[in-house]
């Protein structure tokens, strides 16, 4: 009976290992999802917090959202990061999202991330299915 269970578990493990994406596939999946999130964040930032002020060096926060195909430490481990390269843009995003002592936040970033999860997962699923056929 124990041998039968062990054999079943081995067979199950082999089936699961076939479905787990390799690092190249995972990197492509997360990059596609990150691109979708970037588009969503850009659209919402332009709709809610776009101003006429043009910084000649750094530009506007909504126009400078970027995607990196690596983790926050710069290591390519299959993750992707969406954010701002310029610290001032990231701080403006925090202030407009969370608010300050003088202004009320509208949680645009948090709501956009939550609302775009389905679209992000759909983009990742498309890449996964295309690369694992």
N, C-alpha and C positions, 0 to 999 in steps of 0.2 A: 504494500500500500504506500509506503514512504517512497519507494522507487518510482511508483506511478505518479505521485504528486511532484516529485523532483523533475520527472520527464515533462510533465505538463508545464511546470514553471519555466523550464529551459525553452520549451517551444514558445511560450508566451513572451519570454524575453527576446527571442529571435525576431518575433513579429513586431515588437515594440521598437527594437533597434533599427529595423527597416524604415520605420516612420519618422524617426528622429533625424532632423536635418543636419547635414555636415556644416562646418563653419562657413564655407563659401555660400551655401544656400541661406544660412541664417543671416549672414551679412547682407545679402541681396534683399531678403525679406524685410529686415529692420530698416534698411535704407529706403525702400519703397514706402513703408509706413511712415517714416520720418518725413519724406517729401510731401505726403498727404497732409500730415499735421502742420508742416511749414506753410502750405497753401492756405489751410484753414486759419491759422494764426495771423497770417498776413492780411487776409480778407477782413477778419474781425478787427484787427488793429487799425486798418485803414478806415473802416466804417465808424469806429468808436473814438479813436484817439489820434487821428491824423490832423496835423496842424499845417499852417502855411510857413512855419519857421523852417528854413533850410540851412542846415549846418554844412558848410562847404567841405569840411574834412570827413565827418562821420555820417552825414545824411540823416534820414529820419529812421526812427525805431522800426516802423512798419516795413520799411524797404530793406532792412538789413538783418532779417532773420536767416540763419544759416543752418545747414545740416552737416554733421560730421559723421563719417562712417566708422566711428570708434567710440570708446567709452570716454568718460569725463577726464580720465588720466592720460588719454591719447593712445590707449592700447587697442589694437584691432582684435576684439574678442567676439565679434558677432553682434554687437550692439550698435545703436546709432543715437546721436544726441541732437536735439533741436534747441537752438538758443541764439544768443547774440555774442559776437566776438568782442564788441566794445562794451566795457563795463557800464558806461553811462546809459546805454540802451537797456541793458538788463535791469538796472536800478529803476529806470523810468517804467518799465513793465511791472516791476514789483509795486511801485508807488501807485500806478493807475489801477492795478489789480486789487491790492490790499488796502489802499488808502493810506493817509497820513493823519497827523493830528488835525490838520486844517481841511483836508478833503476826504470825501467818502469814496471808498473803492467800489468798483462795479464787478469785480471777480471775472473779468472778461477772459483772462488766461485760463483760470480753473474751469470755467464753464465750457470754453472751446475744447480743452483737452478732454473733458468728460463727454461732450456731445460728439466729438469726432472719433471716438474709440471704434465705433462700428466701421467707419470708412477706412480707418487705419488697418484694422484687422482684415477687412476685405482686400485691401491692397497687398498685405502680407500673404494672404491665402492664395491670391492669384499667382504671385511669384513662387510660392511653395509648390502649387500644383504644376506650374510650368516647368520647374526645375526637377521635380521628382518623378516625372512620367517616364 
